[in-house]
Amino acid sequence: ELDDQSHQMTLTLYRECLRLRIEDPVLRQRERVNWKVWTDNGCIFLRFGLRRGPARLLITHFDEACEVEVEQGWRIKLSSEMKRFGGAEQVAYDEVSGKITFTNLATILLESPS
């Protein structure tokens, strides 16, 4: 199966997620008090980090095209739609407005401005 390019890209995404889980100081803090989960407009949101200080926001979209908004200033740290993972770069994110436009199934990880 690893000869298939799409499988290689999926494995690359998986390895990158594991690397981030180990190396990112916010994602390493797995105590329940450090994360919050909610749903909105066909997306699951998982926020890592305390209200004050650095945070990560994982957004997984399972539905058809939609838009969601987050606080301004978050930066994309990882997206399943990045070309290196086989994606088509179809998650549009405007850091100024906080608006994210999903056109298909995708997961993105955002990094807080602080």
Secondary structure, 3 states (H helix, E strand, C coil): CCCCHHHHHHHHHHHHHHHHHHHCHHHHCCCHHHEEEEEECCEEEEEECCCCCCCEEEEEECCCCEEEECCCCCEEEEECCCHHHCCCCCCEEECCCCEEEECCCEEEEEECCC
